[in-house]
Each structure stands twice: as structure tokens, then as C-alpha cells.
Amino acid sequence: MTDLTKLEAELTARVGAAADLAALEAIRVEALGKTGSVSELLKTLGRLTPDERREQGPKINGLRDAVASAIAAKKAALETAELEAKLAAERVDLSLPPPPERKGRVHPTMQVLDEMIAVFADMGFSLAEGPDIEDDFHNFTALNFPPKHPAREMHDTFWLPEDEHGERKVLRTHTSPVQVRVMQRLNEKLPSWIANGQEPPIRVIVPGRTYRSDSDATHTPMFHQMEGLVIDRNIHMGHLKWTLDTFISRYFETPVVETRFRPHHFPFTEPSAEMDVKCDRSGRDVKIGQGTDWMEIVGCGMVHPNILRTCGLDPDEWQGFAFGFGIDRLGTLKYGMPDLRDMFASDVRWLEHYGFSAFQAPNTATGLS
Ligand code: PHE
């Protein structure tokens, strides 16, 4: 009896004196754990006679309950004290601004692509695509580049190694091969999403990646072009000029544009031209729609009769024009990036500066989004 009272007094005193939760846990294990002092006492109950048990049972159980509740009370007190100490030591400054939220940006090429598509869609053009890895036939031969013609070298072509049929594919040097794929009626094994085999009249734009072994401030080995192709009856260069003038005016958001055709040579157009646009190059950025300078902006021409014939179209019935814009270049001209190579350097600081918000509608004079 005295032993139990003494044990209870001793245990509750130790519980009361426990300095922290770890010390309290050690006392709990010592008293109430599997081989703890109180647990051992409880085990003795089984060996007592019924009369002794009736007498000792409530006392030992009472001891266990007293110790357990002392521990629980001390635990709650220690936890509260711990929390209060923490609250006293730590401060939350609610006046601090939140850390900036990092948002992804739309790459300028993709923004410009959306803007270009919006303008051409408004003029009735639809989209077509073709493969980046192209065969010699579509990239060169069908476009009237004679075999061994120096123009093939001029394109600084990336050739792939010879395949098992002895054929060397190329990374397409321009988007013009898709002209052929669109006009060609019988088209091979290509998946149907690669638009091909349209009956004229045709009005398509073809955006895509193109590749040439070239690198300086205005050239990168990979860049983006947008091809345009119109095939119909009685199409002439006046239609080409109107289409390009209208596009340039809407894309650059300037009501007045002055352009001129300068004779040029492309094997797949006849006549061929480069179009220049009036601009002001005196400042840091080129300004389109003002000034007295000229700048080349797009290659174009009337589709060569040989191309039409190769694609199974009668040149006496169908005519058309084609043009090829550099998408990234149009971006640098409108948004003032000084070096084309930065476009593809994947520098996050550059992208944050020149990138666009994902929720900004294409910003064109058409008002289309
Ligand atoms: N494919 C030409 C180039 O890459 C551009 C072009 C396209 C010219 C269509 C005329 C017609 O330089």
C-alpha cells in the first residue's frame, strides 16, 4: 500500500519535473511501457487470489490511471509551451510583398506565327504542313532545280546519310516542297494530316521549320518560313502584289505601305521577284511604313509551269503565285530583336523580355484573335 502511494508520488513528481517531451516520453516508457514499473505491477494481479485481487486491483489500476493522466496533462502543457515559445521567437511580416509568380511566356516566333495566320486566315488561306525531313525530289527536283545545279549548293543543305535504298534525304531548306505536296494529286504513304492532294483552286499557307548550314546575326541553322501558294484560273502578279501589300500592312499595323518588286531568280517561279518594303533604317529599329530606305522582305513569283506539270496540273488552265516569308525575321523586324540567333538560345531572361503573355490575342489590325 505504502509502496504504491510512494511509487505514485515519485512518478507524478518526475512527470511534473520533465523538462521536455523527450524526457516525458522516457518516463512514460519506464512506467507504462511493456516492462515498465506500473505494467509489472499490473501483471502481478493474475497471480493473486480472488480476495487479494479485489483489494489490490483497484489500487494498481488507480495508480496506472493517475500516472497516465499526469503524463497526458504534462504533455499538453509542454506542447502549449513549445508553441508559445515558437510564436514568441518567430515573426510573420504580413506586409511583405508575395514572391513573384513565375509565368511561362509565349516565344516570339509562336506569337508572330499566330499573328500571320490570323491575317492570312482573314484573306481565305488555309493551313498545310509537310515533313522536316524531305526527299531530294520534293525539296529540289520537283521544284525545277536541275540535277547538280549550283542552286542546290547555294542552299547550304544539311544532307542525311544515305539510307538502305542509296537515297540521301535532306533537312528541308525551305517550305516550298510543301507546294508540291499540296498540288500533287497522288500522294504516297504520307499520313493524311500532312496536307497533300488538293484540287485547285488552292489557297494555302505553310508554316514550318527550315534548315540551312548558316549562322550570323540574321541567319540561324534552323529557322521558320511561311510559304504561300495560290492556284486558280487567271491569277496574275497583281493578285500577288495585293496579297503581299495587304499582309504587310496588317501585320505591321501600318495603313500605308509602299512596296516594289525587284527581279530575282528562283528555279520554281517565273517571273521571280523579291519584294522590298519602304522603311526607315536610321534608328536602332527598322520602321516599316515610313522613311526612304528599301528593305527586302519576301521572295515570291508566279509558279513555274514545270512545277504545275510535275504536279499534274495543266499550266494553260491553272496559274498561281507563291511566296516565302521568314517568320522569325518578321518577328525581329516588328519587335526589334537585334540578333536572330538569340531567338533559339533558350535564355530565360531573353524569353522573359521578348516573350508574350499566353492570354494575349494576336495583335493585328484585323482584330482577329
Ligand atoms: N523558297 C524560297 C527561299 O527559301 C522563297 C520563295 C518561296 C520564293 C516561294 C518564291 C516563291 O528562299
Residues whose N, C-alpha, C, O or C-beta is under 5 A from the ligand:
A	BS01	LIG	T173 H174 S176 F266 T269 G299 C300 G301 A322 F323 G324
